[in-house]
Amino acid sequence: MKTRISLALAVVLLGIGAAGCSSSGGTTPPGPQPRPFGGVTHYDEQQRVALHNAEENLVAGCMRGRGFDYRPQALATGDHRLDTNPYGLLTTAQAANDGFGVISTALNLKKPADPNQAQATAEPWKAALLGTEAHRVTVDLPDGQQFFYNSDSCLTQAGDALYGPDYYRLFNRFQVLSSKVVTGVQADARFTSAENRWHDCMAAAGEPAGHLADPVASIDQRLKQDGSDPTKTHDLIGRELSLAKTSAHCQEKADLAGTVTQVQSDVEKTVLGTDQPLLDQLRTLRQQALTRTAPPTGTP
């Protein structure tokens, strides 16, 4: 039984989907590629691991204080899909190094065993970790969405200690607003014109595709069909790299990244409204958490 139901708090998002349309991405850091609000809700794998480990140690300390044993659980690594650009943008360096990240994720994803499985069914232990409904707090988000957490849980206590008590309210709010930005950008005529230029380039290269997500979806589908056959998987790696390089080249030729940057700036202003102080607060809390988990100066 898995006891961790989300990163940090026992946060449950009601009806919130991840921004963007593709399901996988490369290992190369996003760099200058545009993300809503400067990527305030995105952490790379190194950051995710450091934050997760720090939080797990805080959870273990909280549980000890309540008389329970809790063993910190490692974070699953190797899922390159978590670093996918929300618009499906892909640099030539990413394409050459990792394609779309589909097969590398399938080969490298490491899901650690749950070290707390033995006691995970004990109700007092679960209540200490996850909290109780009597202490449930529901937070409203834009567009009628909500998330909730149990204020008496060790997960909540650990999250507050690492990120600050307002972090998840702000983080989830800007997850919703980021999705609105992505949707707004993709609906803008400037974006659709750039995507059409990419489409024409792909067709001319013998790789017809209607939308940026289509090449990724095609590799996903092939992997589902042939993933159990090592020979076919090896051949598919070459196919993924080739298709990704073509897509990245056509994105560059169509100036998709430049177009997204321009359109996103306009859309963000509308979506953000009067929430600039909240965005500034989230950025501060994010940086404080990262600073807390940074290795000491001089550590190799």
Salt bridges, closest charged atoms under 4 A:
GLU55 OE2 - ARG4 NH2 3.79
GLU56 OE2 - ARG4 NH1 1.58
ASP69 OD2 - ARG71 NE 3.70
ASP79 OD1 - ARG81 NE 2.74
ASP83 OD1 - HIS42 NE2 2.85
ASP83 OD1 - ARG48 NH1 2.97
ASP98 OD2 - HIS80 ND1 3.02
GLU123 OE2 - LYS126 NZ 3.56
ASP143 OD2 - LYS180 NZ 3.44
ASP152 OD2 - HIS135 ND1 3.19
ASP166 OD1 - ARG169 NH2 3.78
ASP188 OD1 - ARG190 NE 2.96
GLU195 OE1 - HIS211 ND1 3.35
GLU207 OE2 - ARG239 NH1 2.65
ASP226 OD2 - ARG222 NE 3.49
ASP235 OD1 - HIS234 ND1 3.97
ASP266 OD2 - ARG190 NH1 2.96
ASP275 OD2 - ARG173 NH2 2.97
